[in-house]
Amino acid sequence: MTKPILLNAFEMLVPAHQSPGLWRHPADESHRYSDLSYWIELAQNLESGGFHGIFFADILGQYDVYAGSADEAVRGGVQYPMLDPTLIISALAAATKRIGFGVTASVTYEQPYLLARRFSTLDQVTQGRVAWNIVTSYQDSAARNLGLGEQIPHDERYDRAEEYMDVVYKLWEGSVEDGAVVADATANVFVDPTKVHNIGHEGRYFSVPGAALSAPTPQRTPFLFQAGASSRGQQFAADHAEAIFFSGPSPELTRKWVDGVRGQLVASGRSADSVKIFSMATIIAAETDEAAEQKLADYADYVDPDAALALFAGWTGVDLSTVDLDAPLEYAETEGNRSALASFTTMDPSRVWTARELARFVAIGGRGPVIVGSPATIVDELERWISVGDIDGFNLTSAVRPADLDAFVRLVSPELRRRGLLVDAEGGTFREAVLGKGPRLADDHRGAGFRVGATSVK
């Protein structure tokens, strides 16, 4: 039997996330992206369907590469306008009991001292149900608007991120000891100052001398996601991630990447199974295979190819507005999201993509596979991905929001449960729900080396 499958919804507080144009579908409710009740209803429904978490993407700039401006992305609502996902998490946690919340935040544009407090706050108010998706960001527009003028080069972003992680580990793991908060009215001591320590960090990129602002939370360090698939990103994930989000075109090709990652984990002194790997997919479910295929055909009438190319350009930094739409795509080194570009150029040597094919593909589900069918057909395919790809679960996105996730909960979750492939989390922290272990970082994780009394850092 295939191991139990981990499920996250892949979402973003925008009108068009991964399927440009589908906001126009009569069943789509993406226009409610700014309505808190929309997200509460979604979280409650996903929790009833056995989802372990909601993974919130985020970016810090407009997609302004296509044709040299943001006009096409803005017209199509392509990840614009957007809201800050961190600000709704406490409301979602208050309306649910078990489901976790993964939040994307950039190490390039946020000071580590402030980010550490923000995630400690979220971890505290959610009772440990928060994860951080660590990103270095890839948009020139974000760099310009946030004071850098241009992006930091790709590999240097990761060098800086390494030091950033050392700072937040010092704050989360080593600055305030367990038992520091005593709330002893008789002794007139709320916090024992002997158990609060300045971190004294002086590095190439950051100077943080003082102590953490927050007391220890249920997880201390939030559960750590990472989504970089470049060679530098993979090494960063091997050192820091507890779960990795990857978008692969097939389970066979994904397996090659997974094997490499698991080998890097061992080389970094961690066990090969210490990280859970999630792959993206879009599920279009109906009662029968025929009905699902009809649904997909209906969706195709609403795709927006130009907006899809604007999305691709924003991911990769590659503007296809002037190329021959039927000429083969070639890989070009950019400072953008290299894994997104590789998905359509070098990753699958048996497939040659054109810009026209890419636009049609991206327009429904973004970079991941689209799985269409009855509950039995879909679960068969999910099992194949788990077995062949050696992945642990999926970040599921919708073409029509939230209708496709609603259909998954109504039709596919019961089939997963019938086969023993979906095990509902029993509460506790996000880390416990995904890894099946304790609420704190594992002892072989780099961050554990920053605990009070630790002898070394890996």
Stockholm file with secondary structure:
# STOCKHOLM 1.0

chainA/1-458         MTKPILLNAFEMLVPAHQSPGLWRHPADESHRYSDLSYWIELAQNLESGGFHGIFFADILGQYDVYAGSADEAVRGGVQYPMLDPTLIISALAAATKRIGFGVTASVTYEQPYLLARRFSTLDQVTQGRVAWNIVTSYQDSAARNLGLGEQIPHDERYDRAEEYMDVVYKLWEGSVEDGAVVADATANVFVDPTKVHNIGHEGRYFSVPGAALSAPTPQRTPFLFQAGASSRGQQFAADHAEAIFFSGPSPELTRKWVDGVRGQLVASGRSADSVKIFSMATIIAAETDEAAEQKLADYADYVDPDAALALFAGWTGVDLSTVDLDAPLEYAETEGNRSALASFTTMDPSRVWTARELARFVAIGGRGPVIVGSPATIVDELERWISVGDIDGFNLTSAVRPADLDAFVRLVSPELRRRGLLVDAEGGTFREAVLGKGPRLADDHRGAGFRVGATSVK
#=GR chainA/1-458 SS CCCCCEEEEEECSSSBSSSTTGGGSTTCCGGGTTCHHHHHHHHHHHHHTTCCEEEECCCSSCCCCGGGSSHHHHHTTBTCSCCCGGGGHHHHHHTCSSCEEEEEEESSSSCHHHHHHHHHHHHHHTTSCEEEEEECCCCHHHHHHTTCSSCCCHHHHHHHHHHHHHHHHIIIIISBCTTCEEEETTTTEEECGGGBCCCCEECSSCEECSCCSSCCCSSSSCEEEECCCSHHHHHHHHHHCSEEEECCSSHHHHHHHHHHHHHHHHHTTSCTTSSEEEEEEEEEECSSHHHHHHHHHHHHTTCCHHHHHHHHHHHHSCCCTTSCTTSBCCCCCCSSCHHHHHHTTTSCTTCCCBHHHHHHHHTTTTTSCEEEECHHHHHHHHHHHHHHHCCCEEEEECSSTTHHHHHIIIIIHHHHHHTTCCCCCCSSCHHHHHHSSCSSCCTTSGGGGGSTTCCCCC
#=GC SS_cons         CCCCCEEEEEECSSSBSSSTTGGGSTTCCGGGTTCHHHHHHHHHHHHHTTCCEEEECCCSSCCCCGGGSSHHHHHTTBTCSCCCGGGGHHHHHHTCSSCEEEEEEESSSSCHHHHHHHHHHHHHHTTSCEEEEEECCCCHHHHHHTTCSSCCCHHHHHHHHHHHHHHHHIIIIISBCTTCEEEETTTTEEECGGGBCCCCEECSSCEECSCCSSCCCSSSSCEEEECCCSHHHHHHHHHHCSEEEECCSSHHHHHHHHHHHHHHHHHTTSCTTSSEEEEEEEEEECSSHHHHHHHHHHHHTTCCHHHHHHHHHHHHSCCCTTSCTTSBCCCCCCSSCHHHHHHTTTSCTTCCCBHHHHHHHHTTTTTSCEEEECHHHHHHHHHHHHHHHCCCEEEEECSSTTHHHHHIIIIIHHHHHHTTCCCCCCSSCHHHHHHSSCSSCCTTSGGGGGSTTCCCCC
//
